């Protein structure tokens, strides 16, 4: 529970989340809490890494039971991209490569490794499809006697191009 605040801070700007489950313990209250929070904060890609598979003899049944348990608990959330992966971080199975035990012990799993999943999460265009949002961090006035006012900040979402009409809020003033 002490990590929930850190998780919220991280998830608030994340495109993807990894929910880590201990294969010996299964879905816990904290697992559900983190999954719900990630979804509420708009994380569209959630990877559920079921770790410590080596401690449950790489059991496909254990993996499927945990997978089904979490799917049943979050079925109403409508998470657009929810993926599951069995792994053993200690042995290196399914983290970057299939691993030493992965070729034989996880032969029942034909999916991607964790790194491959992270590399294939499509996040590049998501921010561009949203309306343009430019939180102003600094108003620039170069000198006395000029009416020029520039705005500095970071484009949070959307796309702006030369010639686009921009509305400054809350004043409602427009410019191009």
Phi, psi and omega in degrees: 000333181292342181268355184300316180299316178296322179295318179297316179300314180292318183289339184296338179238008186275150172265334181218155177226146173249119176261119185261127180238133174282120184301333180285332186257335179075202183284120179251171177303320180295324177300312180294318180302312181294323178294315179297315181297315179302316180295315180299329180274006174087016176288117187270341184240114180237124177253124178259109181263110179268101190265169179065033178297335178297332181277354175239029179054034178054037186290120176295326179296316178299314180301311182295322178296317178294317180300311181295322179297315179290319178301319179295323183287332185246014186300331180281350184283336181056056178284122186296326183222097180241115184240151180236143178217131172275141180202165171227102181296323181299315180275347181083011182286122175070015177276294177252319179234174180299334173093170182297313179274347187294324182295321182258312185292325180250029181297338177288344179259119183254005183282187182283162171283169180301315179298318178298320178298314181296323180287340183254004176292122183273100180238353188300320186261356184299314180292330181288337181276350179274161176298150180294130177227126183228087178295124182281126179255339182205134173261125184256122175235103190295328181194165180290148177087000177250150178269358182295138175221118178253156181237134179243143179174195180236133177293113185279328179199166178079188182227136174240140179228160178303132179095351178291145175280136181237136178249125176268126180250146013270359185292329182082004178292143180242155176203170175238000000 
